[in-house]
Amino acid sequence: MQERLEKVLGEYGRSPADLIPILQHVQDEFGYLPQETMDGIAAHAGVPKSKVYGVATFYTMFRFEPLGRNHVCVCRGTACHVRGADQILEHVQRHLGIEEGETTEDGEFSLETVACIGCCALAPVMTVNQEVHGRLKPKTATRTLKKYATADKEEGQ
């Protein structure tokens, strides 16, 4: 892990102004911001570790836990909201047994909400691993999630 971190940090200057790009790059590299990288990031950017955590916790794009194998995003934009996104989200949460921002214990699914996916004509919409699924009803959302769980099991055989 240290070697990968040093490679990322080597692409940036030693300035507090580089903190956000460094955090973005580290998250791209590891899939999240591992606890073990915080000291190195702070030292490289010349800021206290508390500043690194302050920035990383302020912006919702940063996460401290790895995503599940299937990353589910439910749109909460205006068009989706008007067409029942809240019911879709509730149904997905119940089906997966997790809340927004969590990952299932088996690491199969992570659930997030986003302000807008940009597919308003297909509202309500969710993505699974960046694949768009639109015109959802609670039952079609469940069927979609089951397909991803089944696909992962078939790949593992």
C-alpha positions in Angstrom: 0.0 0.0 0.0 2.8 2.4 0.9 4.4 2.0 -2.5 1.2 2.8 -4.3 0.6 5.8 -2.1 4.1 7.1 -2.7 3.6 6.8 -6.5 0.4 8.9 -6.2 1.9 11.5 -4.0 4.9 11.8 -6.3 2.6 13.3 -8.9 1.8 16.3 -6.7 3.6 19.2 -5.2 4.0 19.6 -1.5 1.3 22.2 -1.1 -2.0 22.4 0.9 -3.6 23.5 -2.4 -3.0 20.0 -3.7 -5.0 18.3 -0.9 -8.3 17.7 -2.7 -6.7 16.4 -5.9 -4.5 14.1 -3.8 -7.5 12.8 -2.0 -9.3 12.2 -5.3 -6.3 10.4 -6.8 -5.8 8.2 -3.7 -9.5 7.3 -3.7 -9.3 6.4 -7.4 -6.2 4.3 -6.7 -7.6 2.4 -3.7 -11.4 2.7 -4.3 -11.7 4.6 -1.0 -9.4 6.5 1.5 -7.7 3.9 3.6 -6.9 4.9 7.1 -3.3 3.9 6.5 -2.9 6.7 3.9 -3.9 9.7 6.0 -0.5 10.3 7.7 1.3 10.2 4.3 -1.2 12.5 2.7 -0.9 15.0 5.6 2.9 15.0 5.6 3.1 15.4 1.8 0.6 18.3 1.7 2.2 19.9 4.7 -1.1 20.0 6.8 -2.1 18.4 10.0 -3.9 15.0 9.8 -7.0 16.7 11.2 -7.1 19.0 8.1 -7.0 15.9 5.8 -9.9 14.4 7.7 -11.8 17.7 7.8 -11.6 18.0 4.0 -12.4 14.3 3.4 -15.4 14.3 5.7 -16.8 17.7 4.4 -17.1 16.5 0.8 -19.6 13.6 0.2 -17.5 12.3 -2.7 -14.9 10.9 -0.4 -15.4 7.6 1.5 -13.5 5.7 4.1 -14.8 2.3 3.4 -14.5 0.3 0.2 -17.6 0.0 -2.0 -19.4 -3.2 -2.5 -19.0 -5.2 -5.7 -22.2 -3.7 -6.9 -22.5 0.1 -6.5 -26.1 1.2 -6.4 -27.0 4.9 -6.8 -30.6 6.0 -6.5 -31.4 9.4 -8.0 -33.1 12.0 -5.8 -33.3 14.7 -8.4 -36.5 16.6 -9.0 -37.9 14.5 -11.8 -37.1 11.3 -9.9 -38.5 12.7 -6.7 -41.8 13.6 -8.3 -42.0 10.1 -9.8 -41.4 8.2 -6.7 -37.7 8.0 -5.9 -38.4 7.9 -2.2 -40.4 4.7 -2.6 -37.6 3.2 -4.8 -35.0 4.1 -2.2 -37.1 2.7 0.7 -37.7 -0.5 -1.2 -34.0 -0.9 -2.2 -32.9 -0.3 1.4 -35.4 -2.9 2.7 -34.3 -5.4 0.0 -30.6 -5.0 0.7 -30.9 -4.6 4.5 -28.8 -1.4 4.5 -29.2 2.3 4.7 -27.9 5.0 2.3 -24.1 5.2 2.6 -23.7 1.6 3.8 -22.4 -1.7 2.3 -23.9 -5.1 2.9 -22.0 -7.3 5.2 -21.1 -9.7 2.4 -19.6 -6.8 0.4 -22.0 -7.5 -2.4 -23.8 -4.1 -2.6 -23.2 -0.5 -1.6 -26.0 2.1 -1.6 -25.8 5.8 -2.2 -28.1 8.5 -3.4 -27.1 11.2 -5.8 -28.6 14.6 -6.6 -29.1 13.9 -10.3 -28.0 11.1 -12.6 -29.0 13.2 -15.7 -31.6 10.8 -17.1 -34.7 12.8 -16.1 -36.8 11.4 -19.0 -36.4 7.9 -17.5 -37.3 8.9 -13.9 -37.2 7.4 -11.4 -33.7 6.1 -12.1 -31.0 4.2 -10.3 -27.6 3.0 -11.5 -25.9 -0.2 -10.7 -22.2 -0.1 -11.5 -22.9 2.9 -13.7 -25.5 1.1 -15.8 -28.7 3.1 -15.9 -32.0 1.5 -15.0 -35.0 3.8 -15.5 -38.8 4.0 -15.2 -38.5 2.0 -12.0 -41.2 0.6 -9.8 -40.3 -0.9 -6.5 -40.6 -4.5 -7.9 -38.5 -3.7 -11.0 -35.8 -2.2 -8.7 -35.8 -5.5 -6.7 -35.6 -7.6 -9.9 -32.7 -5.5 -11.2 -30.8 -6.0 -7.9 -31.4 -9.7 -8.0 -30.0 -10.0 -11.5 -26.7 -8.4 -10.3 -26.5 -10.7 -7.3 -27.2 -13.7 -9.6 -24.6 -12.5 -12.1 -21.9 -12.2 -9.4 -22.7 -15.8 -8.2 -22.5 -17.2 -11.7 -19.2 -15.4 -12.3 -17.8 -17.0 -9.1 -18.6 -20.5 -10.2 
